[in-house]
Amino acid sequence: MPTSQQIAEHATFQSFANCYQREIDAGTAARHPAGAGDAVECVEWRLASQRSVLRTEVLARSRCGPSRFGRIWQRAGSDIVWQPVPPFSALCALVRESYSRADVAAAGDLRGHELELLLRVLQSCQSVCRYLDVHRAAAADDDTFIAAEQSLVFGHWLHPAPKSLQGMSHWQQPCYAPELHGRFRLRWFAAASGRVSHRSAASTTAPEMIAAILGDEVRRLPCRDGERLIPMHPLQAEALLLDPRVQAWQEEGVLRPLGPAGPEFTATSSVRTVYSPDSPWMLKFSLPVRITNSVRLNRRHELEAGVLMARLIAGIAPTLPARLRFVLDPAYITLDAPDGGESGFEVILRENPFRGGGGRGVVTVAALTADPLPDRPSRLERLVRRVAVEHGCGVAGAARRWFAAYLDCALESLLRLYDDHGIALEAHQQNGLLDIAGGLPRCFHYRDNQGFYLSAAYRDGLRRHVAEADNDHSLYFDEDEINRRFAYYAIVNQVFSVIARLGKDGLADEGVLLADLRRRLEGLAATLTRAGRSFARYVLDSPTIGAKFNLTTRLLGIDELESPDAGSLYARLPNPLARPSGGCHALPC
């Protein structure tokens, strides 16, 4: 049995190598002698900057997901002898070669970016090793909402540093990293009411929501007349109290720290959104931590967008697809900064439909499709085998039955919403939750107020549902741009990840599932009439499909949430739906 360190290093290499193959160099096919006249399939990369060649065994390919790599060898360019090389050494060689390529040479401090990337990759690898030690000793069959949220040991399978938490120290992770199941109490501040902004689209105000979170303990906090309570994540509170602006506000009497109070919370998969099983609300905070591609900050326009979209979804509720649910962000509270910008105290209040036992059987798609721990089945494999037993069919038939029910909930619901109302969702693996309590998917839950795209062509109709739908111009896009992004999030990132997982687990043939998906899209293209129809045709007919280039983003040190042109972070790759009889393509999921 491999050690946690060995598993973590190989997983880190695999994620990075898939990114490299997709974004930098597809490599060339090769064969490596395996003894007795046999040879194994490999991919080979020429590392010109190091005058060497790197070769890795390909254990499995996917038409819509990452490859699975095995052993690794390297040789000097003039040598004929291949030497085994450890995964992390091979990864470092790929990093070095990445920065030697001309397409990243226009960046500024290349050496600084390279060292930063190596640091983040190493941090990610160390975190995976640490999480493995915890999860290998834990039960594997807990399908509650929070257990699934905290099960993503390996992280995004096509990101160069999927588990880097830059800004969260080694000793803080046991409390605040979701994979380590820590529990903590929020830190509370009393702020002068005249400096506090809050809005709500719900029947209760944000201060009333906060009082409900505290329960009886609200009476024990020393909050004075003319003050409002603001909760804060402990990490953010610690950073804010070191901020000279915040220290000045304390001296002015605008703000008073009150310390920890209230129920214990725990981190969901996003790290900065926190959950308590008895709280009616989850809370989403800014954090002084770089997670995947960005430092996570709540911006004022995102706070307003949450309220706007909650009102809009309520306005169209009678016409929503039957299997679609929303976990909305209907309220916020914050301390106003004198310059009108963010103060760091921005708090989003999110619905918690998973209180008590309400979250049993509701799991994120990311958890369903994640690589399992060694010698364990994936969550999705467990589900499919359960369906096979309950329905008395073979595993391949059960996989197609499960996939069809999944498309009913996720794909059809998303496209019908887009067709009816011009609302496209950033429905990637982490934002999509499936109710699989009955084995087969029953409904699809969507979360995240940052992930709405409104079609400019539907503007008048949306305004009729909610007059203020016209207020936030940043939410509106033309349909070409929406189709490009929607195709990545809903199809490449989400649906393709399900197909790839079912294929990797040996439950179904990828080609069969891609054909099922194509037929479903063709049916939707024939029955939908507006934006949903044009999107379905776009996905079916385009020879390429959008993909986010996470490695390139990291090579250039880009914070995607701060980039003025987020669309530039997407690129085009072969579309397996447009080439149903074509070869294998490693596409992003």
Secondary structure, DSSP 4 states (H G I P E B T S, - for coil): ---HHHHHHHHHHHHHHHHHHHHT---EEEEEEEETTEEEEEEEEEEGGGTEEEEEEEEE--SSS--EEEEEEEEETT----EE--HHHHHHHHHHHHHHSGGGTTSS-HHHHHHHHHHHHHHHHHHHHHHHHHHTTS-S---BHHHHHT--SS--TT-SSTT-EETS-TTTHHHH-GGGT--EEEEEEEEEGGGEEEEESSSS-HHHHHHHHHGGGGGGS-PPTTEEEEEE-HHHHHHHTT-HHHHHHHHTTSEEEEEEEEEEEEE-TTSSEEE-TT-SEEEEE--SSEETTEE----HHHHHHHHHHHHHHHHTGGGS-TTEEEE---EEEEEPPTTSS--S--EEEEE-TTTTTTTBTEEEHHHHHSPPPTTS--HHHHHHHHHHHHHT--HHHHHHHHHHHHHIIIIIHHHHHHHHH-EEE---TTTEEEE-TTSS---EEEE-TT-EEEEGGGHHHHHHH-GGGGS-GGGEE-HHHHHHHHIIIIIIIIIHHHHHHHHHTTSS-HHHHHHHHHHHHHHHHHH--SHHHHHHHHHHH-SEEEEE-HHHHHHTT--TTT-S-GGGGEEEEE-TTT-TTS-------
